[in-house]
């Protein structure tokens, strides 16, 4: 399986690191910051390409036509959305996982028809709220 990850920050890097341990998976990571590309290529045995995922010409030259799945994981919703639109509309891909940082933007991404949307902010909020609910219930039981 060929997977292309857009964004080499904490999320993209860690996904690449974990998934690349499966020898049946080929990972290509696209990162805009040259220094980050060098760092990642020294640490992981994956293909790292320095470039702009919002540039259709660059994506075509990067050889994305062999990709089975895209993971768009930058920390910038605008970049993620533009990359999503280019990949899904211009290149006609539908196996895309995208990171949405601001929950207010989730609806816009949903309308694009993306496969999977992951919002780290929502996940953390839900986990914290669940912990608070458990603590409240524990205290209520102790008070009874």
N, C-alpha and C positions, 0 to 999 in steps of 0.2 A: 504494500500500500504506500502511496506517495502522499505526504501531507505537507502543505505549505503553511508556515506560521508567519504572520505579519506582526512585527513588533518584538524586539529582543529585550524588553524590560524584564522585570521580575516574573510576571505571568508567562510571557512568551518563552523566556529562558527556561523556566522550571518545567513547562509543558514539554518543550523540546528535549530537555534532559531526561525526563521520565519516559517519554514515548520512544526516544531513540535507543533505549535499552532493549527494545524488541527488535531483533535482527531482521524481521520481516517488514519493517517500516523504514522508509526513506524520508528523512526530514530535510526540507529546505526552509531556511529562516531568512526573511527579508527585514532588514533593519536600515533605517535612514542614517543613523550616527556611525560614522566610519570606525571610531575608536571602539565602540561597542561590538561591531562586527569582528574586529581583530580579537577582542577579549573572548567572545563566544567561540570563534573558530579555534582558538588555542585550547579551550576547555572541553568542547564537545566534538564528537566525530559526526558532524552533519555538514551539509552545504549551507554556507552563509553568504548572502548576497547583499551588498550595500546598494540601496536604492530607495526610491520613493514609490510607495504602494498606491499613491493617488494618481500616478502617471500611467495611463493605459499603454503607451508605447514601451515604457520600461517593463511593465508586466508581460507584454508580449515577447519582448526580447529576453526576459528572464526564464522563459520556457515553462510557463505555468500550465500549458495545455496538458501536461502529463499528471497534473494534480488530481487526486481522488477526493481530497477534503481540504478546506481552508479553515484556519483558525486565525481570526483577526483580533489581536490582543493588545493594541497600543493603549496608552493611558489617555488618549484624546478621542472623544466621541466623534468629533468632526472628521478626523482622519479615518476612524473606523467606519463611519457611515459612507464616506466617499469611496473608500476601498471596497466596501460591500456592494455599493451600487455598480461600480466598474466591473467587479468580478461576477456579480450575478446577472447584470444586464448585458454588458458588452461581450463577456466571455461565456455567458450562459451556464454558469455553475449554480447548483442548488445545494450542495453539501457544504454548508458554511456554518461555523460557530463564531459568534461575535460577542465581544465584551462591550457592555454598556456601563460606563462609569457613573453617570448621573441618571438616577431612576426616572427623572422627568423626561428623558429622551427615549425611554423604552418603547413608548407607543409608536414613535416614528420608525424605529427599527422593525417593530412587529408588522407595520404596514408594508414593509419592503418584502415580506415573505421569507425572511431568513429562517433557516432550519432550527437553530438553537441560539437563544440569547442568554448570556450570563451577566448578572449584575452583582459584582462583589459587594457594593454598598448595600443592596437589598439582602444579600446572604448574611452579611455581618449584622445588619439591623434585626433580621429575623432571629439569629442566634442569640443576640444580646437580649432581645425582648423575651425570648423563651426562657433564658436564664433568670431574668427578673421575675417572670411569672412563677417559676419554680420556687424562687426564694420567698415570694409573697405567700404561696401556698404552704411552704414549710413553716413559716412564722404563724400563719393562721392556725395550723394544726397544733403548734406548740402552745398557742394562746387558749386553745379549747380545753 
